[in-house]
């Protein structure tokens, strides 16, 4: 299977003519025996390379590039398949754009390819080349200095430990949602657990579908009690609700209000997270429940955005106060052009709708660096703190400095 991979990177040292010649010669010697061909463009600041060849061989070459100290800030832009090579007559060539007028870059590159003119004009790879040659892709680069050192500092959480009553049918693990710009805890998410601390699946496994919805709602009583125990102060408590719990359970919203007030909290301290992973039926009843929640003073968040059934259509029907971008999109975002484009589109959409954005599932410091530079301020994930039963674990804060 013929595979095509495009990536962008920056050289880690001065890329003069001898450096580029040595780089091309080294690539040619390593790649030709495994039938990987392509072309490497250089604009004086960034590399843009197209690799073509057998699937496994291209993956191996790219993995080697990712480990090559001569490349930094590597971002995969495209991975696709094709019936024929676009640069089949090249072993591996470097094209230095600095010595070429901008309007001549694309014609000269196409002259080195095996593409037919009409097909080339429509080809996705050619569109990537045109974008790189024009430099318009630079507008989407996060405005951060990657040379700034990144430090991780761990501090105790500003909350006291709580405790579960022996008679509770479930427990809760708390995980902070942090504002790294101001180094404060924005909210605590209460994640349901089985009585022995096991997963949510273990807790709900013994219940019928209908009983699960009632149990989902009733469990929030214990989450709110725990929030009061630990002293959440100015922070908020965030709880997950399956969308159909609001539909299937009679008087769901009044019951939720009652549970909040009995715990000594007020609805304005509570974020209700509606997960996007469950298909919603009876949409009119669901919308009515959402209106009730808003009228009662609850904040609304759309959880797992981008990983479920109806993210954009749900967003079109009702606009929450915030959305939480799913880890499936966040994971490795600093290395993936596709994920970066999706995150930027989400940010643009939410900015137009005045919806706050949380990046959840952040595990790597470089993920945080890219997301923060892109304009996200609020985060959740193992990088900062893992969920802890009835308490908040010490919180790790990423800091940028000279």
N, C-alpha and C positions, 0 to 999 in steps of 0.2 A: 504494500500500500504506500503510495507516494504522499508524503506529508510535507506541509509548508508551515514554517514557524517564523514569526517576525518578533524581534525584541528591540528595545532601545536601552542604551546604557551611556555612562560617562566614563572616559578614560581616567585612571587614577594617577596618571603622570602626564607630563608634557607630551602631546602627540604630534611630534614633528615628522617630517617626511621619512627619515630612517626608521622611526618607531612604527609608522604605518606600513612601510615595506616589510619590516620584520614580522609584523603581526599577520600580514597577508601570506607571507611565505610559510610561517608556522601553521596557519590554518589550512593552507593548501596541502601541506605534508600530512597533517593529521586527518583531514576530511576526505581527501580523494580516495584513499583505500576503502572507505566505508560508503562511498558513492554519495557523499553529501556535497552539494554545490550551492552557489548563491553569490550574493554581492553584499559588500559592507559599505555603507555611506557614512561620510564624516563631514559635519558642518562647522568644525572648529571647536565645538563644545560637546556634542553628543554623537554617539554611534547609532546607526540604524541598520540592522542586518536582517537579510532574508536567507533562511536556510531551507534547502529542498533536498529530499532524499527519502530512503526507507524510514518508516515510522520509528522503529527502535533506534536506528542510527542517529536520526535527528534529535531524539530525546537525549541520547547519550552525549552528543556534541553540546547541546544546550546545558545539560547538567555540568559538563566540564567548564563551560563559559561562566556559569554561575559561581563556580569555585575558583575562577581565575582572578587573581588579585589585580590584574590590569583593568578589569571592569568593575564599576561601582554603580549604585542606583539602577540596577537592572529591572526593567519592566517588560513583561511579556505582553505584546500587543495583539497578536493573532495566532491562532493555531487552526489549520484547516487541511483539506485534502484536495488533490487535483489529479486529472488524468495525465498531465504531462508537466515537465519542468518549464518554468518561465525563463530561467537563466541556465538552460541546459548546456550551452556552449562555453560556459565559464567553469573553471575549477573553483576558484574563490578569488574574487577581485575586490580591491578597495577603490572606491570612487571618492576622491577628495573634492568636495563641493566648493571649497574656498577659492579654487582657481577657475571657477565656471560662473558665467553670468546666470542669475536666478532663472531667467526664462529659458536657458539652454539645459538646465539640469535634467528635467524629465525627458526631453528628446534624446539626450546623450545616453541616459540610462536605458531607455527603450531600445536604442540602437544596439545595445549589448544583449538584449533579450531575444527570446524566440517567439514572442507574442506577435500575433497579427495585429495590424493597426486598429481594426474595428474592435476586435476582442480585447485588446489592451486598453482601449478607452473605457471599457465597461468593467474591467477586472478589478476586484477588490484590492488586490495587492498593489496595483497601479494607483488606486486611490490613496492608499497608505503612503506610497512614495511621493505622490503629489503633495499630500498634506505635510510630510516631513520637509520636502524641498521648499515649500512656501513659508514654513516656520509658524503657521497658524496654531499648531498644536501647543506651542509654548504658552498660549493664553490660558491653557488648562493646568499648567504646572502649579502646584501649591507654592505659595510664596514663603518658603522657609529656607534657611541656610543649613544644609545637611552637614556642614562642618562643625556645627555647635555640638559640644559634648552632651550626652544624655546620661543623667544620673537617676537612680531609683532610690528613694528615701522612704523607709517604712516607719510609721508612727502609730501609736495606739488609737483605736477608734474612740470617739467622744461619747460612748454609750456604756451603761452598766449592763451586766449579764442579766438575762431573764431566766425563767424556769417554766417548764410545762407541768400542769397538774396531772397527777397519776391517772385520773379518769378521762383525760383527753383522748378522743378517737384518733387524733393526728398530732403531728408536731410541725414546727416551722423552722426553716433555716433562713437566716437573714444575709442578704448580700447588698453592699452599698452601691448606689448609683452616684458617681462622683463628678463634680465640676472641677476639672483640673486647672482651669484658668484662675479660679479663685481659691483652689484647694479646700473645698468644702464638700460635705456630703449633701447632695441634693435630695435624695430619698433613699429609703431602704426597701428592697423588694423582699416580701415574705413568701418564701417558696415552700409549698406544702410537702410534707414527708410522712411516711408511715410511722406508727408508734415506736418502732425500733430504729427510726432514723433512715429507713429505706426510701426508695424512689417514689415519686408520685404514682407511677404505674403500679407499684406494689400496694399502695394505699387503695387505689380505685379498682384493683383487679377483682376483688370479691363482691363488688357491687354491680347490680344490673344497670343498664343504660339510664333508666329513669331515676334510679336511686343515686347515681353518680351526680346528677344535676343538683339534687337536694343537698347531698353531702358537700359538693363544691361550694354552695352558698353558705351552708351552716359552718363550715370550717373557718370562714372569715372572722367569726366571733373570737376565736383563739388568736388569730393574727392581730386583731385590734387590741386585745388584752396584752399581748406580748409587746406591742408598740408602746403602750402606756407603761408597762413594767420597766422597759429599758430607758425611758425618758427620751423620746425622739426630739424634743425641743422644737426648733424651727424646721427640722427636716420633715419629709412626708413619708407615709407608708404606702407602698404600692402592692396591690394584690392582683392575682390573675383570676379571671373568670372566663369559663367557657361561654361563648356567645349564647348557646342554647339554654344555659342556666337561667338567663334573664327572661327567657321565653317560656320554658317548661315549668318553672317553679312559680306558683301563684304568689302575687304580691312580693316579688323578688326585691324590688327597689325599696319599698317600705321596710322590709326585713333587714336589708343592708343598712339603712339609716338607723334603725333601732339598735343593731349590733354596734355601730360606730358610737352612738351617744351613750349607750350603756357602758362602754369602755372608757368614757371620759374624754373622747376625742370629738372632733367636729368633721363633717363631710369634706370641708375644704382642706383637711390634712391628708385626704385619701386619694390615691390615684387608682382607678380601676383599669387594669390592662385587659384588653380584649384580644385574645390570641387569634391570629389569622389562620391557624392550622386546622380549624374545624369548619366544615361546610355549614353555612347558615341557611336554614329553611325558615319559613314564616317571617320573611324580612320585614313586613309591616309591623308585626309585634315587636321585633327586635328594635326597629327604629323608635317605636313608642317608648320602649324601656330606656333607650339612650337619651331621649328627651327628658324622661323622669330623672335620670341620673344627673344630667346637667342642671335641671331645675333645683335639685336637692343640694347642689354645690360641689359634687364630686368632679375631679379632673379625670379626663379620659386619655388613654394611651392605646395605640395599636401595636401589639407585640408581634415579634417574629416577622416584621414587614419584609416582604420579598421571598418568603419561603412557603406561603400557604396558598389557599385556593383563590382568593379574590382581592388581593392587595389594592390594586388601582381602582377597581370598580367599587370596593368598599370605601376607599378614600373619596371617590366622587360622590357617594351617597351621604356620608357624614365625615366631617373634618374633626379629628381628635385634637387635643391640646398638644400631644406629642406623638411621634412614632419612634419605634425602636427597630433599627435596621438589624436584620438577622445575621448571626455569625456566618451563615453560608456566603454572605456577600462581604462581610468584614474580614474573614480569614485570608491572610496573604494579600491584602489590598495594596500594600506598598510595592508588590511585585507584579500586579495584574492590571494591565490597561483596561480590560473589560470591566473589572470590579470598580476601578477608579471612575470610569465613565458613568456607571450606574449610580455610584454614590454622588457624583456631581449632579446628575439629573435629579436624584431625590432631594438634594439640598436646594436646588433651584426651585423645584416644585413646592417644597415646604416653606421656602422663603416667600414665595408669592402668596401662599396661603397662611402665613404667620403661624406655622406649626413648628414646635421645637423638635430637635432631632437628638436621639440617643444612639450611640454605637454600642451594641451589646456583643458579648463574646470576645472582647479584646484580650488577647493572650500574649502578644509580642510587643515590645517597646517600639519597634519600627512601624507596626500597625498604628499605634497611638500617634507617633510622630507625623505620619502622613495624614491621618484623619484630623488631627488638631490643626495642621497647616491648611487643610482644605476648608476649615471653618466650623468643625464640630467642637463643642465645649464640654459635653456631658457623655460619660462613658460608664460601662459596666463590664466586668470580666475578671478572669483569673489574674491578669496582670496587676490589678488593684487589690482584690481580696476574693477569696473563695467563700462560698456560703458556709455559715457556721450555725449549728443548732442553738436556737434561743439566745444568740449573741452575735455581735459583729466582730469579725476578725480584725487584727491590725491591718491598716490600709497602706499600700505602697503608692507613693506619688512620683510620677516622672517629672524631672526638672531639666530644663535646657540651660546651658551656660556656655561661656567662652571656653 
